Amino acid sequence: MKRLFPLCFAALALSAAAEEIDCVTTTWKLVGANHRICVYAYDDPKIPGVTCHVSQARTGGVKGSLGLAEDPSQFSLACRQVGPIALPAKLPADEVVFTEDTSLLFKETKIHRFLDRKRNVLVYLAISRRIIEGAPANAISTVPIQPWPAP
């Protein structure tokens, strides 16, 4: 079943929704949902022409089914140019473009966007954060800004 997940953004950031592409089961559970890996797509809210795909581990079982489980900090990130890119005049040097809670209270996954002006490249960094103790899990993807052929 495909669904749209609303995502919370930091203050003043644009809102967006990640679209669930599909999931695969990694561990079958007798009771509750299976453990799985899900792939989500989201379009950068300020940079039309860029889409990122994120795969994330999702905890199943009874706690996972009730939304009480903490998802592991296991994910990957791939961002690509999918159309013409026009950068806004005042693009922040570092901006959170996507955030999602991965536990009931204490854990989140964030994707930051940086602009490497010297190389004309957008850099996306995904990190998993625990509010109390931090977490080193991260992934990176780059999008070279290229001319886009007219249709």
Disulfide bonds with the S-S distance in Angstrom:
Cys23-Cys38 2.04
Cys52-Cys79 2.05
